[in-house]
Amino acid sequence: MSLLTALNTYRRLDARQRALMREKEIDASMALEEWIPFLGGIARFDRAGDGLRKTLGWLAILTTIIALAIAFASESVKPLLLGIGSLLFAAGWSRLREIDIPPALDRFLLPWLVLLKEDVAPKSEVSLRLDLRGAEQEQKSLSARDMPNGLPKKPSSCKDEYFRDDWFSGTASLADGVVLKWDISDLVRQRVMTRRNARGKTKVKKKYKIQRSFDVQLSVRAKDYQVGQPKPDTACRESVKQGEKRSAIRVRTRSVGSELQAPPKLTEFVETIARAYSHLSIAPKER
């Protein structure tokens, strides 16, 4: 992706979009006709920036190597110029890395909002709270502990740290009168293993275990829907609250992975919503 294309894409972003890329957090309510182009513009620049960042990284490395080679071979000013170019490439790479957005935006959030648009109530706003800073933040840490030597394969040291990342939640009023609420969170175990080989060289390796939770709630008018009782199921947790005016169905499912930035699977999320809907039936009309 060319520098010109990336710059043109960035210029099209407004102040709110650029703020989200810097801060990676937003809590707002807008119509989906606003949300989709708002987040879509960020996703387009992020795709352009990913390609450009890789190019700048390689250019920084190559110009550094060439500058060092020329410096050792001659007293030309070319190494100085190449060194300045290398610093500029590195600065561009660093800047793009700072505003990089996780793949979940393009591969999960936008497809979900496009799908939701088909069922949302006309002229209604959708509330979203989005935190794309990632799980490995000090304020998201739950606990840390040193593991006994020998776990696993006898590292010199092994430390586990747990993080909770409540990174995506929202509320939408649907065309059928149902209010849909959802919350997606990750419980992350970061395991840092340090080993020292016979030559005294130290190697550090990180492994992750991510337990992702989909928490979905449907709020319905009692006069419109009858709500069935949850069935025992080890695959998910279900609960029902009956009320005179409104009732609520809550379904929570979990999945386990090992890739820290892997986006959620949209099919699994939609299946959780469908499971909640399976408890609803149309209430008989009063005569």
PENOR-V34661 format. One record per helix or strand of 3 or more residues. SS is the DSSP state (H for helix, E for strand). FROM is the first residue (numbers start at 1). TO is the last residue. Records with the same first field share a line. If there is no record, write none. Layout:
SS->FROM-TO + FROM-TO
//
This chain:
H->3-11 + 15-23 + 32-73 + 78-98 + 104-117 + 138-140 + 266-277
E->25-30 + 126-131 + 141-147 + 157-174 + 179-196 + 202-221 + 225-227 + 236-241 + 246-257 + 280-282
//
